[in-house]
């Protein structure tokens, strides 16, 4: 199943089941191919994720990788590798929302405190 179709199905599920969708949240990183050692490391980490999706080929190749709060360490590791790329996008429950990186990811890092 391609990534776009899977994301659309999840969006529809969230719309049809608002009680469940409002109780949990999922952060998704989407990053594109770029030439760096960090990219290869990010791809290797992403492929270990159970919510790994890929789309396209060549220069239009995109990777989607999702995390719930209990997977915050994995999110942090990959985010640190791809955060400087202009093409990196962050989604909250498959939606692009304002201040996602500045607010939601900041709040997500609190789950790292033990």
C-alpha positions, 0 to 999 in steps of 0.5 A, a space after each residue: 500500500 502506498 504511503 498517501 493511501 495509508 495516510 488518507 485511511 488513517 485520516 478518515 479513521 480519525 474523523 469517524 472515531 474522534 473519541 479515540 483520535 483525541 485520546 492519543 497522538 502520533 507524530 510523523 516525520 516525512 523526509 526526502 532523499 539528500 546527500 549526507 551521512 546523516 540521511 543514511 543513518 536516518 533511513 536505517 533507523 526509520 526502517 526499524 520503525 513499525 510505522 515506516 512507509 516509503 513513497 516515490 523513487 529517485 529524487 522524489 523518494 520520501 520516507 514517512 515514520 511515525 511515533 507515539 509518546 512511548 517511542 519518543 527516544 526513537 523520534 528524537 534520534 531520527 529528528 536530530 538527523 533530519 531536522 536541518 533539511 528544508 524538505 523535512 515535514 512534521 505531522 500531528 495525527 497526519 495533519 500539518 498544523 502551525 507551530 508543530 515543531 516549536 510546540 508539539 515536539 517541545 512537549 514531546 521531549 518531556 516524555 524523555 525525562 525519566 
